[in-house]
């Protein structure tokens, strides 16, 4: 395998490579110069997108917090209604027993 690499390197026209190196370097610098504004523009767009995502996450967190508070208040209200319903049932049962007792008392006299 090492022999094939050596053979490949011997086949390269090194004189032309060295002769064209300045041209290749100028082309690379020109290409980098053209790509740099695009990279900077993409970077600023990415930063803007990240800032927008942070704002959306903040809004979502605030919404979740608000919903959790509302849910807690609803659970508290349902618990109060449950207790009141029990009291009404017990009170209604006591009242029904009193009415039946009164009816029995009146009818048996």
URCOR-V396546 format. One record per backbone hydrogen bond with DSSP energy under -0.5 kcal/mol. NH is the residue of the N-H (numbers start at 1). CO is the residue of the C=O. E is the energy in kcal/mol with one decimal. If there is no record, write none. Layout:
BEGIN
nh: {NH,NH}
co: {CO,CO}
e: {E,E}
END
This chain:
BEGIN
nh: {5,6,7,8,9,10,11,12,12,14,16,17,18,19,20,21,21,24,25,26,27,28,29,30,31,32,33,34,35,36,37,38,39,40,41,42,43,44,45,46,47,48,49,50,51,52,53,54,55,56,57,58,59,60,61,62,63,64,65,66,67,68,69,70,71,72,73,74,75,76,77,78,79,80,81,82,83,84,85,86,87,88,89,90,91,92,93,94,95,96,97,98,99,100,101,102,103,104,105,106,107,108,109}
co: {1,2,3,4,5,6,7,8,9,12,13,13,14,15,16,17,18,20,21,22,23,24,25,26,27,28,29,30,31,32,33,34,35,36,37,38,39,40,41,42,43,44,45,46,47,48,49,50,51,52,53,54,55,56,57,58,59,60,61,62,63,64,65,66,67,68,69,70,71,72,73,74,75,76,77,78,79,80,81,82,83,84,85,86,87,88,89,90,91,92,93,94,95,96,97,98,99,100,101,102,103,104,106}
e: {-1.4,-2.1,-2.2,-2.3,-2.7,-1.8,-1.2,-0.7,-0.6,-1.7,-0.6,-1.8,-2.5,-2.2,-2.4,-0.6,-0.5,-2.6,-2.7,-2.6,-2.4,-2.4,-2.6,-2.6,-2.7,-2.8,-2.5,-2.1,-2.3,-2.2,-0.8,-0.7,-2.7,-2.9,-2.9,-2.8,-2.5,-2.5,-2.2,-2.7,-2.5,-2.2,-2.7,-2.7,-2.4,-2.5,-2.6,-2.4,-2.1,-2.4,-2.6,-2.4,-2.6,-2.6,-2.6,-2.3,-2.4,-2.7,-2.4,-2.5,-2.8,-2.4,-2.2,-2.4,-2.6,-2.3,-2.2,-2.4,-2.6,-2.2,-2.4,-2.7,-2.2,-2.1,-2.5,-2.4,-2.2,-2.4,-2.5,-2.1,-2.4,-2.6,-2.6,-2.8,-3.1,-3.0,-2.5,-2.7,-2.7,-2.8,-2.6,-2.4,-2.5,-2.7,-2.7,-2.6,-2.7,-2.7,-2.4,-2.8,-2.7,-1.8,-0.8}
END
